[in-house]
Amino acid sequence: MMKTTRMMMISEPMIRRGNLGDLEGIEKVENRAFGEHAYDHQALQYMLAIANSVTTVATVDGTIVAYATVYFRKNSSISHLESIAVDPDYQGTGIGKILIREVDRVSEERGCSRIVLETFEKNVSALNLYVRSGYKVKELVLNYYRTPYRGSRNAIRLEKSLD
Ligand SMILES: CC(C)(COP(=O)(O)OP(=O)(O)OC[C@H]1O[C@@H](n2cnc3c(N)ncnc32)[C@H](O)[C@@H]1OP(=O)(O)O)[C@@H](O)C(=O)NCCC(=O)NCCS
């Protein structure tokens, strides 16, 4: 059993590969976790359906509570962590870290040696998660996002070496 942020006990999450059939569950998590910054239905559908992506979902008692999607490019040893989100009711319970480990595993399996991602420069919880999980800050990317988060559209690009 795990503790949630509200200190109720929850079952251990199950980790499995996601697919288009999970769209509804992923969309719920996405909207609850990102609010106005959430990917819309079409974008999530694209993310799940394109050939060169792998989505991992975490479920608790059969319900999707978190997901992560990683993109791969042909002839590239760099994968891209496109999105990761944990339902607010389950944040802070270690599911983010579990998904990050799964992203590492999937990337290694595909022969990648590095993972790159971008996050809002003011997204402290995400930055903490990434740094705690072995990512290093690479650069600040000005005006990367269309909609500001806490007043900034800048992104921090981070990179993790899998060697
Ligand atoms: C960022 C996010 C994925 C983290 O997932 P999570 O399951 O809550 O994270 P975990 O419980 O595995 O915690 C991992 C680390 O993240 C950091 N962290 C998590 N929540 C945090 C918070 N509210 N404040 C500060 N740091 C936090 C901690 O450093 C923690 O490590 P520690 O417990 O060893 O100190 C989750 O908060 C989320 O979905 N946020 C909204 C969507 C988002 O911002 N996604 C990333 C976009 S790039």
The ligand as an SDF file (V2000), in Angstrom:
LIG
                    3D

 48 50  0  0  0  0  0  0  0  0999 V2000
    5.5820   16.5950  -11.8930 C   0  0  0  0  0  0  0  0  0  0  0  0
    4.8070   15.3370  -11.5330 C   0  0  0  0  0  0  0  0  0  0  0  0
    4.7440   14.4220  -12.7690 C   0  0  0  0  0  0  0  0  0  0  0  0
    5.5390   14.6090  -10.3900 C   0  0  0  0  0  0  0  0  0  0  0  0
    4.9010   13.3630  -10.1610 O   0  0  0  0  0  0  0  0  0  0  0  0
    4.7070   12.7820   -8.6710 P   0  0  0  0  0  0  0  0  0  0  0  0
    4.1580   11.4260   -8.7800 O   0  0  0  0  0  0  0  0  0  0  0  0
    3.9480   13.7640   -7.8850 O   0  0  0  0  0  0  0  0  0  0  0  0
    6.2160   12.7440   -8.1680 O   0  0  0  0  0  0  0  0  0  0  0  0
    6.8280   11.7270   -7.0980 P   0  0  0  0  0  0  0  0  0  0  0  0
    5.8630   11.4960   -6.0000 O   0  0  0  0  0  0  0  0  0  0  0  0
    7.3560   10.5260   -7.8050 O   0  0  0  0  0  0  0  0  0  0  0  0
    8.0320   12.5940   -6.5220 O   0  0  0  0  0  0  0  0  0  0  0  0
    9.2540   12.6580   -7.2200 C   0  0  0  0  0  0  0  0  0  0  0  0
   10.0240   13.9030   -6.8530 C   0  0  0  0  0  0  0  0  0  0  0  0
    9.3760   15.0300   -7.3910 O   0  0  0  0  0  0  0  0  0  0  0  0
    9.4750   16.1300   -6.4980 C   0  0  0  0  0  0  0  0  0  0  0  0
    8.1280   16.6110   -6.2020 N   0  0  0  0  0  0  0  0  0  0  0  0
    6.9540   15.9450   -6.3740 C   0  0  0  0  0  0  0  0  0  0  0  0
    5.9360   16.7470   -6.0130 N   0  0  0  0  0  0  0  0  0  0  0  0
    6.4800   17.9120   -5.6110 C   0  0  0  0  0  0  0  0  0  0  0  0
    5.9540   19.1570   -5.1350 C   0  0  0  0  0  0  0  0  0  0  0  0
    4.6280   19.3450   -4.9990 N   0  0  0  0  0  0  0  0  0  0  0  0
    6.8180   20.1450   -4.8180 N   0  0  0  0  0  0  0  0  0  0  0  0
    8.1380   19.9740   -4.9510 C   0  0  0  0  0  0  0  0  0  0  0  0
    8.7030   18.8370   -5.4050 N   0  0  0  0  0  0  0  0  0  0  0  0
    7.8840   17.8280   -5.7270 C   0  0  0  0  0  0  0  0  0  0  0  0
   10.1920   15.6500   -5.2700 C   0  0  0  0  0  0  0  0  0  0  0  0
   11.5410   16.0340   -5.3980 O   0  0  0  0  0  0  0  0  0  0  0  0
   10.0910   14.1470   -5.3540 C   0  0  0  0  0  0  0  0  0  0  0  0
   11.2090   13.4700   -4.8980 O   0  0  0  0  0  0  0  0  0  0  0  0
   11.3960   13.1620   -3.3320 P   0  0  0  0  0  0  0  0  0  0  0  0
   10.0880   12.6280   -2.8470 O   0  0  0  0  0  0  0  0  0  0  0  0
   12.4930   12.1450   -3.3290 O   0  0  0  0  0  0  0  0  0  0  0  0
   11.7610   14.4530   -2.7360 O   0  0  0  0  0  0  0  0  0  0  0  0
    3.3760   15.6640  -11.0200 C   0  0  0  0  0  0  0  0  0  0  0  0
    3.4800   16.5990   -9.9870 O   0  0  0  0  0  0  0  0  0  0  0  0
    2.4350   16.2250  -12.0930 C   0  0  0  0  0  0  0  0  0  0  0  0
    1.7580   15.4620  -12.7820 O   0  0  0  0  0  0  0  0  0  0  0  0
    2.3860   17.5770  -12.2140 N   0  0  0  0  0  0  0  0  0  0  0  0
    1.4810   18.2150  -13.1710 C   0  0  0  0  0  0  0  0  0  0  0  0
    1.8700   17.9070  -14.5910 C   0  0  0  0  0  0  0  0  0  0  0  0
    3.3020   18.3250  -14.8690 C   0  0  0  0  0  0  0  0  0  0  0  0
    3.7580   19.3890  -14.4850 O   0  0  0  0  0  0  0  0  0  0  0  0
    4.0320   17.4270  -15.6130 N   0  0  0  0  0  0  0  0  0  0  0  0
    5.4140   17.6880  -16.0100 C   0  0  0  0  0  0  0  0  0  0  0  0
    5.4050   18.5790  -17.1730 C   0  0  0  0  0  0  0  0  0  0  0  0
    6.9690   18.6830  -17.9590 S   0  0  0  0  0  0  0  0  0  0  0  0
  1  2  1  0
  2  3  1  0
  2  4  1  0
  2 36  1  0
  4  5  1  0
  5  6  1  0
  6  7  2  0
  6  8  1  0
  6  9  1  0
  9 10  1  0
 10 11  2  0
 10 12  1  0
 10 13  1  0
 13 14  1  0
 14 15  1  0
 15 16  1  0
 15 30  1  0
 16 17  1  0
 17 18  1  0
 17 28  1  0
 18 19  1  0
 18 27  1  0
 19 20  2  0
 20 21  1  0
 21 22  1  0
 21 27  2  0
 22 23  1  0
 22 24  2  0
 24 25  1  0
 25 26  2  0
 26 27  1  0
 28 29  1  0
 28 30  1  0
 30 31  1  0
 31 32  1  0
 32 33  2  0
 32 34  1  0
 32 35  1  0
 36 37  1  0
 36 38  1  0
 38 39  2  0
 38 40  1  0
 40 41  1  0
 41 42  1  0
 42 43  1  0
 43 44  2  0
 43 45  1  0
 45 46  1  0
 46 47  1  0
 47 48  1  0
M  END
$$$$
